[in-house]
Amino acid sequence: MSRKDSLSKNIRKLRKECKLSQEELAKKVGITFSTLTKLESGVNKNPTLNTLCKIADVLGVSLDELVGRKLQNIEKMI
């Protein structure tokens, strides 16, 4: 699974864990419902960093967690 596929699945999974509807998350993040559904379905594969930061903040996770990066993969790169 690519990192971009992980992003869409992670957003959906984390949103559900926070018991938020798509409408609620979109409103809290300050994006349209349409934008969020495109992110969750993988249609929008290049969201802005600002959007990703807002989503991560609302969902209470780091950007690394949101995009599916694992600490051990980062440590291998160092």
N, CA, C and O atoms as a DFTB+ gen file, in Angstrom:
312 C
 N C O
     1  1       0.856      -1.167       0.000
     2  2       0.000       0.000       0.000
     3  2       0.904       1.233       0.000
     4  3       1.846       1.317       0.788
     5  1       0.618       2.173      -0.872
     6  2       1.425       3.380      -0.952
     7  2       1.078       4.311       0.199
     8  3       0.048       4.154       0.854
     9  1       1.949       5.279       0.434
    10  2       1.721       6.232       1.513
    11  2       0.455       7.036       1.251
    12  3      -0.264       7.380       2.190
    13  1       0.170       7.345      -0.031
    14  2      -1.023       8.118      -0.354
    15  2      -2.283       7.318      -0.066
    16  3      -3.282       7.882       0.380
    17  1      -2.253       6.007      -0.315
    18  2      -3.389       5.153       0.032
    19  2      -3.544       5.093       1.550
    20  3      -4.658       5.085       2.072
    21  1      -2.415       5.050       2.243
    22  2      -2.450       5.027       3.709
    23  2      -3.087       6.284       4.254
    24  3      -3.836       6.231       5.229
    25  1      -2.796       7.417       3.635
    26  2      -3.345       8.682       4.101
    27  2      -4.866       8.645       4.072
    28  3      -5.510       8.970       5.069
    29  1      -5.442       8.258       2.959
    30  2      -6.907       8.258       2.863
    31  2      -7.517       7.285       3.868
    32  3      -8.527       7.597       4.498
    33  1      -6.920       6.124       4.019
    34  2      -7.443       5.139       4.972
    35  2      -7.249       5.603       6.407
    36  3      -8.112       5.381       7.257
    37  1      -6.121       6.247       6.678
    38  2      -5.862       6.733       8.037
    39  2      -6.822       7.843       8.428
    40  3      -7.321       7.867       9.553
    41  1      -7.081       8.756       7.511
    42  2      -8.017       9.834       7.831
    43  2      -9.374       9.240       8.196
    44  3      -9.968       9.615       9.207
    45  1      -9.857       8.326       7.384
    46  2     -11.165       7.706       7.635
    47  2     -11.166       6.957       8.961
    48  3     -12.093       7.097       9.759
    49  1     -10.123       6.160       9.195
    50  2     -10.031       5.355      10.424
    51  2      -9.971       6.251      11.664
    52  3     -10.695       6.027      12.634
    53  1      -9.116       7.251      11.626
    54  2      -8.964       8.141      12.782
    55  2     -10.215       8.968      13.019
    56  3     -10.592       9.209      14.166
    57  1     -10.864       9.405      11.946
    58  2     -12.115      10.159      12.083
    59  2     -13.164       9.317      12.789
    60  3     -13.863       9.798      13.680
    61  1     -13.269       8.061      12.386
    62  2     -14.258       7.173      13.010
    63  2     -13.910       6.893      14.469
    64  3     -14.801       6.805      15.314
    65  1     -12.610       6.752      14.769
    66  2     -12.187       6.535      16.152
    67  2     -12.549       7.728      17.032
    68  3     -12.839       7.574      18.218
    69  1     -12.528       8.919      16.435
    70  2     -12.903      10.146      17.165
    71  2     -14.413      10.367      17.161
    72  3     -14.913      11.353      17.702
    73  1     -15.128       9.428      16.538
    74  2     -16.592       9.497      16.468
    75  2     -17.078      10.805      15.827
    76  3     -18.020      11.441      16.300
    77  1     -16.402      11.179      14.735
    78  2     -16.779      12.359      13.981
    79  2     -17.347      11.951      12.630
    80  3     -16.851      11.021      11.994
    81  1     -18.372      12.642      12.203
    82  2     -18.870      12.436      10.839
    83  2     -17.942      13.192       9.892
    84  3     -17.116      13.997      10.320
    85  1     -18.094      12.918       8.609
    86  2     -17.304      13.648       7.626
    87  2     -17.625      15.143       7.702
    88  3     -16.728      15.982       7.619
    89  1     -18.892      15.463       7.857
    90  2     -19.301      16.870       7.961
    91  2     -18.671      17.543       9.166
    92  3     -18.192      18.674       9.069
    93  1     -18.667      16.856      10.305
    94  2     -18.097      17.428      11.526
    95  2     -16.599      17.678      11.374
    96  3     -16.101      18.745      11.734
    97  1     -15.884      16.689      10.841
    98  2     -14.446      16.851      10.669
    99  2     -14.149      17.972       9.684
   100  3     -13.287      18.812       9.943
   101  1     -14.840      17.995       8.576
   102  2     -14.613      19.047       7.577
   103  2     -14.810      20.425       8.200
   104  3     -14.009      21.332       7.971
   105  1     -15.869      20.584       8.984
   106  2     -16.163      21.866       9.624
   107  2     -15.067      22.254      10.601
   108  3     -14.628      23.404      10.612
   109  1     -14.613      21.300      11.429
   110  2     -13.574      21.579      12.418
   111  2     -12.240      21.936      11.748
   112  3     -11.480      22.761      12.256
   113  1     -11.971      21.310      10.612
   114  2     -10.718      21.545       9.897
   115  2     -10.788      22.831       9.073
   116  3      -9.766      23.462       8.801
   117  1     -12.003      23.211       8.680
   118  2     -12.160      24.406       7.857
   119  2     -12.033      24.127       6.373
   120  3     -11.593      24.977       5.599
   121  1     -12.434      22.899       5.983
   122  2     -12.447      22.531       4.565
   123  2     -13.870      22.125       4.195
   124  3     -14.709      21.910       5.069
   125  1     -14.131      22.024       2.913
   126  2     -15.468      21.625       2.492
   127  2     -15.661      20.129       2.681
   128  3     -14.704      19.356       2.725
   129  1     -16.920      19.749       2.791
   130  2     -17.279      18.336       2.867
   131  2     -16.734      17.602       1.642
   132  3     -16.220      16.488       1.746
   133  1     -16.855      18.244       0.486
   134  2     -16.382      17.662      -0.768
   135  2     -14.877      17.385      -0.730
   136  3     -14.419      16.333      -1.175
   137  1     -14.123      18.333      -0.199
   138  2     -12.669      18.142      -0.100
   139  2     -12.343      16.952       0.787
   140  3     -11.477      16.144       0.451
   141  1     -13.030      16.838       1.919
   142  2     -12.771      15.724       2.833
   143  2     -13.127      14.386       2.184
   144  3     -12.372      13.422       2.309
   145  1     -14.250      14.317       1.503
   146  2     -14.623      13.049       0.876
   147  2     -13.616      12.671      -0.214
   148  3     -13.338      11.490      -0.418
   149  1     -13.078      13.656      -0.902
   150  2     -12.053      13.370      -1.919
   151  2     -10.773      12.871      -1.266
   152  3     -10.098      11.995      -1.809
   153  1     -10.436      13.422      -0.105
   154  2      -9.254      12.945       0.616
   155  2      -9.454      11.509       1.098
   156  3      -8.569      10.667       0.942
   157  1     -10.606      11.237       1.676
   158  2     -10.872       9.898       2.214
   159  2     -11.009       8.843       1.122
   160  3     -10.715       7.671       1.355
   161  1     -11.443       9.240      -0.046
   162  2     -11.605       8.265      -1.133
   163  2     -10.337       8.124      -1.971
   164  3     -10.262       7.257      -2.842
   165  1      -9.345       8.971      -1.714
   166  2      -8.093       8.889      -2.462
   167  2      -8.110       9.660      -3.768
   168  3      -7.138       9.604      -4.522
   169  1      -9.197      10.385      -4.059
   170  2      -9.272      11.175      -5.284
   171  2      -8.294      12.348      -5.209
   172  3      -7.581      12.629      -6.173
   173  1      -8.264      13.033      -4.059
   174  2      -7.318      14.125      -3.837
   175  2      -6.096      13.518      -3.167
   176  3      -6.109      13.241      -1.968
   177  1      -5.047      13.314      -3.941
   178  2      -3.850      12.659      -3.419
   179  2      -2.765      13.639      -3.012
   180  3      -1.704      13.229      -2.539
   181  1      -3.018      14.932      -3.190
   182  2      -2.006      15.933      -2.868
   183  2      -2.576      17.087      -2.056
   184  3      -2.594      18.224      -2.528
   185  1      -3.040      16.812      -0.845
   186  2      -3.556      17.896      -0.016
   187  2      -2.414      18.815       0.414
   188  3      -1.251      18.411       0.437
   189  1      -2.758      20.039       0.750
   190  2      -1.723      20.972       1.203
   191  2      -1.231      20.566       2.587
   192  3      -1.924      19.879       3.338
   193  1      -0.029      21.002       2.902
   194  2       0.529      20.731       4.222
   195  2      -0.339      21.381       5.293
   196  3      -0.540      20.810       6.364
   197  1      -0.844      22.556       5.009
   198  2      -1.717      23.250       5.949
   199  2      -2.953      22.408       6.263
   200  3      -3.341      22.283       7.425
   201  1      -3.569      21.834       5.236
   202  2      -4.749      20.980       5.439
   203  2      -4.391      19.754       6.264
   204  3      -5.126      19.385       7.180
   205  1      -3.265      19.121       5.945
   206  2      -2.852      17.934       6.696
   207  2      -2.593      18.275       8.163
   208  3      -2.961      17.510       9.055
   209  1      -1.961      19.419       8.410
   210  2      -1.699      19.842       9.795
   211  2      -3.003      20.044      10.556
   212  3      -3.125      19.622      11.706
   213  1      -3.969      20.684       9.925
   214  2      -5.252      20.924      10.581
   215  2      -5.971      19.607      10.877
   216  3      -6.535      19.437      11.958
   217  1      -5.951      18.686       9.928
   218  2      -6.599      17.381      10.135
   219  2      -5.919      16.649      11.290
   220  3      -6.591      16.117      12.173
   221  1      -4.588      16.623      11.283
   222  2      -3.846      15.950      12.353
   223  2      -4.165      16.566      13.712
   224  3      -4.358      15.849      14.694
   225  1      -4.219      17.893      13.765
   226  2      -4.530      18.570      15.033
   227  2      -5.916      18.193      15.539
   228  3      -6.084      17.876      16.717
   229  1      -6.904      18.224      14.659
   230  2      -8.277      17.906      15.065
   231  2      -8.379      16.450      15.513
   232  3      -9.094      16.140      16.466
   233  1      -7.669      15.565      14.832
   234  2      -7.741      14.138      15.165
   235  2      -6.789      13.760      16.305
   236  3      -6.824      12.628      16.788
   237  1      -5.947      14.692      16.733
   238  2      -5.061      14.446      17.868
   239  2      -3.907      13.511      17.578
   240  3      -3.488      12.743      18.444
   241  1      -3.388      13.575      16.351
   242  2      -2.255      12.725      15.970
   243  2      -1.168      13.583      15.339
   244  3      -1.400      14.739      14.985
   245  1       0.021      13.005      15.201
   246  2       1.110      13.700      14.520
   247  2       0.931      13.562      13.010
   248  3       0.173      12.715      12.539
   249  1       1.639      14.406      12.260
   250  2       1.616      14.268      10.804
   251  2       2.138      12.901      10.376
   252  3       1.605      12.290       9.450
   253  1       3.183      12.423      11.053
   254  2       3.730      11.101      10.730
   255  2       2.670      10.017      10.868
   256  3       2.536       9.153      10.002
   257  1       1.919      10.071      11.964
   258  2       0.853       9.082      12.166
   259  2      -0.219       9.218      11.090
   260  3      -0.716       8.221      10.567
   261  1      -0.569      10.453      10.768
   262  2      -1.617      10.684       9.783
   263  2      -1.253      10.109       8.420
   264  3      -2.101       9.526       7.745
   265  1       0.009      10.271       8.013
   266  2       0.408       9.794       6.684
   267  2       0.925       8.361       6.691
   268  3       1.282       7.822       5.644
   269  1       0.966       7.740       7.878
   270  2       1.340       6.329       7.944
   271  2       2.824       6.061       8.056
   272  3       3.275       4.941       7.820
   273  1       3.598       7.094       8.420
   274  2       5.033       6.876       8.626
   275  2       5.247       6.252       9.983
   276  3       4.621       6.640      10.969
   277  1       6.136       5.282      10.023
   278  2       6.447       4.607      11.278
   279  2       7.830       5.026      11.737
   280  3       8.733       5.224      10.924
   281  1       7.992       5.160      13.047
   282  2       9.247       5.605      13.623
   283  2      10.417       4.739      13.186
   284  3      11.489       5.270      12.894
   285  1      10.249       3.431      13.131
   286  2      11.347       2.559      12.767
   287  2      11.794       2.816      11.329
   288  3      12.978       2.670      11.028
   289  1      10.877       3.195      10.431
   290  2      11.273       3.508       9.064
   291  2      12.107       4.781       9.021
   292  3      13.038       4.893       8.223
   293  1      11.777       5.723       9.862
   294  2      12.535       6.977       9.927
   295  2      13.920       6.718      10.485
   296  3      14.899       7.269       9.982
   297  1      14.023       5.881      11.525
   298  2      15.309       5.589      12.139
   299  2      16.244       4.882      11.164
   300  3      17.458       5.076      11.231
   301  1      15.711       4.078      10.269
   302  2      16.537       3.390       9.267
   303  2      17.164       4.380       8.289
   304  3      18.244       4.137       7.751
   305  1      16.476       5.498       8.067
   306  2      16.959       6.494       7.118
   307  2      18.118       7.311       7.709
   308  3      18.894       7.905       6.961
   309  1      18.238       7.343       9.030
   310  2      19.263       8.167       9.691
   311  2      20.597       7.477       9.691
   312  3      21.574       8.023      10.204
